[in-house]
Amino acid sequence: MSKNIVIVYHSSYGHTQKIAQHIALGVSQIADIECYLMAVEAIDWQLLADADAIIMGCPTYMGSASAAFKSFMDASSKVWLEQGWQGKLAAGFTNSGSLSGDKLAVLQQIHLFAMQHGMLWVGMPLMPTGTQPDDLNRMGSYMGLMAQSDSAPVEVTPPIGDLKSAEWFGAHIAKTSLRCL
Ligand SMILES: Cc1cc2nc3c(=O)[nH]c(=O)nc-3n(C[C@H](O)[C@H](O)[C@H](O)COP(=O)(O)O)c2cc1C
């Protein structure tokens, strides 16, 4: 049976959106999956209710989830009250300017949020191929996907390794949804 995967994201300047788009590309490489990209400015609660997996991501702002993404988290409290997302798969990603930039705090924030909703967390079990911009999982993140963007236009950053890691992550979540749900 086919599965629905929704990628909910916030992005002010397009870099995190590009990561979300490449996650979607990876999801779409797997048969029997419908994938939807959803910006936090246009939340479709019914689509989220129908999803088998929700992948959530935002830029790291001041070591935390961006305010716009946090607004989405807070707005989901009505769903939480009824545990409407219980049993769905969840996964997280973030993008920031520094190599660390305290991104882990954001993945932990999204993880905890998913746990409050009773969701099933899918991590990022991809061994790093190195630490260069064309390497996969170059920041060695296992809780979720980390990407890093320079202060440059979205056409040149984040680098190819992060985009390929995003595709791997999307495919991994899609395959997990077919195997587990
Ligand atoms: C208000 C603000 C706070 C930020 N805080 C951090 C931070 O804590 N760590 C970091 O590495 N980068 C930080 N950055 C840089 C952004 O994470 C980076 O520019 C990111 O690529 C923005 O993604 P976007 O283009 O999707 O909006 C911050 C940027 C802004 C505007």
The ligand as an SDF file (V2000), in Angstrom:
LIG
                    3D

 31 33  0  0  0  0  0  0  0  0999 V2000
   18.3630   35.2920   13.3520 C   0  0  0  0  0  0  0  0  0  0  0  0
   19.4200   34.3550   12.8720 C   0  0  0  0  0  0  0  0  0  0  0  0
   20.0340   33.5290   13.7860 C   0  0  0  0  0  0  0  0  0  0  0  0
   21.0080   32.6180   13.3720 C   0  0  0  0  0  0  0  0  0  0  0  0
   21.5840   31.8010   14.2940 N   0  0  0  0  0  0  0  0  0  0  0  0
   22.5050   30.8880   13.8870 C   0  0  0  0  0  0  0  0  0  0  0  0
   23.0720   29.9750   14.8160 C   0  0  0  0  0  0  0  0  0  0  0  0
   22.7470   29.9280   16.0070 O   0  0  0  0  0  0  0  0  0  0  0  0
   24.0300   29.1270   14.3690 N   0  0  0  0  0  0  0  0  0  0  0  0
   24.4730   29.1440   13.0650 C   0  0  0  0  0  0  0  0  0  0  0  0
   25.3690   28.3790   12.7250 O   0  0  0  0  0  0  0  0  0  0  0  0
   23.8790   29.9570   12.1530 N   0  0  0  0  0  0  0  0  0  0  0  0
   22.9210   30.8120   12.5260 C   0  0  0  0  0  0  0  0  0  0  0  0
   22.3230   31.6290   11.6080 N   0  0  0  0  0  0  0  0  0  0  0  0
   22.6230   31.4350   10.1740 C   0  0  0  0  0  0  0  0  0  0  0  0
   21.5050   30.6370    9.4710 C   0  0  0  0  0  0  0  0  0  0  0  0
   21.2630   29.4150   10.1570 O   0  0  0  0  0  0  0  0  0  0  0  0
   21.9030   30.3480    8.0160 C   0  0  0  0  0  0  0  0  0  0  0  0
   22.0760   31.5730    7.3470 O   0  0  0  0  0  0  0  0  0  0  0  0
   20.9010   29.4830    7.3030 C   0  0  0  0  0  0  0  0  0  0  0  0
   21.4850   29.0610    6.0760 O   0  0  0  0  0  0  0  0  0  0  0  0
   19.5870   30.2190    7.0150 C   0  0  0  0  0  0  0  0  0  0  0  0
   18.7200   29.3140    6.3740 O   0  0  0  0  0  0  0  0  0  0  0  0
   17.5710   29.8140    5.3910 P   0  0  0  0  0  0  0  0  0  0  0  0
   18.2290   30.3560    4.1430 O   0  0  0  0  0  0  0  0  0  0  0  0
   16.7830   28.5930    5.0870 O   0  0  0  0  0  0  0  0  0  0  0  0
   16.7820   30.8500    6.1160 O   0  0  0  0  0  0  0  0  0  0  0  0
   21.3770   32.5440   12.0060 C   0  0  0  0  0  0  0  0  0  0  0  0
   20.7500   33.4000   11.0800 C   0  0  0  0  0  0  0  0  0  0  0  0
   19.7850   34.2880   11.5110 C   0  0  0  0  0  0  0  0  0  0  0  0
   19.1210   35.1910   10.4860 C   0  0  0  0  0  0  0  0  0  0  0  0
  1  2  1  0
  2  3  1  0
  2 30  2  0
  3  4  2  0
  4  5  1  0
  4 28  1  0
  5  6  2  0
  6  7  1  0
  6 13  1  0
  7  8  2  0
  7  9  1  0
  9 10  1  0
 10 11  2  0
 10 12  1  0
 12 13  2  0
 13 14  1  0
 14 15  1  0
 14 28  1  0
 15 16  1  0
 16 17  1  0
 16 18  1  0
 18 19  1  0
 18 20  1  0
 20 21  1  0
 20 22  1  0
 22 23  1  0
 23 24  1  0
 24 25  2  0
 24 26  1  0
 24 27  1  0
 28 29  2  0
 29 30  1  0
 30 31  1  0
M  END
$$$$
